[in-house]
Amino acid sequence: MPRLSEETTEKRRRHILTSAWGCFSRDGFHATSMDDIIAATGMSSSAVYRYFRSKDDLIDAAAEEGLMLVRDMFGRLLERRPTPSPAEVLEAMAGEARDRGEGRPYDLTRIAIQAWGEALRNPELEERTRTFYLAVRGSLAELAGRWREEGRLPSTADPEQVATVLMTLMPGLLVGRHLVAPVNAEQLVGGLSALASAVGDAPSS
């Protein structure tokens, strides 16, 4: 049997992954069987198992991809010049949560939510997830540091605290989209502004 080229090998692997993502998006990690995934690929079972030894391998890859969507979004924001404003970042976050998965047979935001639950039962994934989010928080702290230097934040602002707030918002945006109602940037900006004003006006104890 002739050896497959690297390009063909990667295409087949990606096809299996996206087929699995479609199943996971629709039915969840644990209600999806390996037979479901094999049927979705249209490939033979031996061909699928050549790339992934088990459903757990596919869950692991899906969880990793779901987490990466958050990293990629903030990575793009950090690369932009001039630095995007806080309002633009909130718009990007709301848009990512709202639009990801449109026109595709799978939705990585649904997979990201499942990945959080999976991390609670899988110590290795839990550690990777923690490391991942600490890195994301570091990137956001860098962004907040730029805002402080540019005068968009008070000189007394703590970039780490700002990063913590932004990182905490993203899971809520995803849960809101799928379980409550999509949240737009105007709601985020209005709510955060109101809270900032209320906290700023609160009497000191």
N, C-alpha and C positions, 0 to 999 in steps of 0.2 A: 504494500500500500504506500503510495507516494507521500512524502512528508508535507504537511500543510505549511504554507508560508506564515510568517509572523502576523501579517496583516489579516489573513483568513482566520487564523487562530483567535486573534483579538476580536474580530467581528463575531465569531461564533460565541465566544465567551460573553461578549456584550449582549448578544441576542438572548442568551439564556438568562442573564441578569435582568434585562428589561422585561422579559416574560415573567420572571419571578416577581418583579416589582408590581406588575399588573395584578398578579394574584394576591400579593400581600396588601396592596392598596384596597382591593375589593373585599377580601375575606380575613385579613389579619395574618400574622405570622403562624399562629398555632392551629387555625382552622384550615390552613392551606396544607395539602399533602404534597409529597414529592411527585406523586402521579399527576396531580393538578398542574404542577409546573412543567413536567415533561410533556403533557398534552398541550399546554400553551405554547411550548417551543416548536412543536411539530417535528421534533427530532426523536431519534430512538433513545431509549433509556441508557444504553451503553455510551452513546455519544455525549449525553448530558453528564453522566457520571465521570466521564473522562476529564471534565473541567471542574466539577464540584462533587466532592465525595459524599455530601449529605445535605439535607435541608438546613442544618445548622450553619454550614459554610455559606449558604446563600443568605440566611438571615444575618449573619455577621457582615457580609458584603453589603447587604441592603441597609443595615444600621449605619455602617460607615458612610455610605453615600448620602443617607438622609442627614447626617450630621454635617457633612461637607458643604451642603447647600448654604448653611449659616456662615461657615468660614468664607466661602467664595464671595458671598454678598458683601461682607464687611471688608474683605480683601480688595474688592473693586472700589469700594468707597475710599479706602486708604490711599489707593493709587491716584485718585482724581486730584487734579490741580486746576484751579484753586481748591482748597479744602472745602468739601460740601458743608453747608450750614447744618446746625442741629435739626432744623425743620426738614431739610432735604434728606437727612439720614432717617428721620422718622417716616418720611414719605416712602423711602426705599424699603424700609422694614415692613410697612403696611402693604406695599405693593408686592413684595416677595411672598408674604403670607397669603395675599389675595389671589395672585395670578399664577403662582407655581402650579404646574400640572394642567393648565388650560391647554386643550388640544392634544393632550397626550393620553395614552392608555394607562398611565400610572401617575401617582401623585406622591412625590417624595416628602411633602409636608405630612401626609398621613403616616408615612413610614418613619419619619423623624419622631413623631409622637409615640409610635410603637417602640422605637429604639430606646426611649427613656425607660419604659417599663421593662424592656429586655435587659437593660443595664442593671436593674435592681436584682435580677436573679443570676446574672452572669458576671462573676467578679472580674474577669479579664476585660470584658466590654465596659464594665463600670469604671475601671481604672483608665482605660483609653478615653472614655467619655469625659471623665474629670479632667484629664490632661488636655483634652481638646478644648473644653470650655475655659480653662484657665488661660490657654493661649489666645482664645477669642477675646477674653477680658483684657488681656495685655494689649491687643490691637486696638480695642476700644479706648483704653486708657491713653494710648498714643494719640488717637483722634481727639480726645477731650483735652489733652495737653496742647494740641495745636489751637483748639478753640480758645483756651485760656491765653495763649500767647497772642492771638489775633484780637483779643478783647471781646470775643463772643460770650465768654464766661467771666465771672468776677475773678480778680487776681487771687482771691482766697479759696476758689473752688478746688476741690480735690479730684483729680482725674480718675482715680481709682473708684471713688464713690459714683461719679457720673457713669463710668464703665459698668459698674454693678447694676445701676438702674437700667441702662440700655440692654444689657445682656438678659436681665430678668424679664424685660418686656417681650422678647421674641417668643418664648414658649406660650405666653398668654395670647399673643396674636394668632398663633397656630391653633390653640385650643378654641379661641373665639370663632375662628373661621369654621371649624368643623363641628363644634358642639353648641355654639350660641348664635353668633352673627358676626360677619366680617367687620373689622374695625378699620376705619380710614384714618388718614394722617390728621385731618382736622380734629377728630375726636381725641387723638393722642396729644396734639399740641394744646388744645383747649383744656383738657384734663390736667396735663402736667403743669401748665401755666397757673391754673387755679390752685393746684396743690402747692406749687412753689410760693405763691402769694400767701396762702393760708399758713404754711409752715414758717415763712419769713415774718409774718405778723404775729405769730404765737408768742405769748409772754414767756419770758425765761423763768425757769423754776428756781 
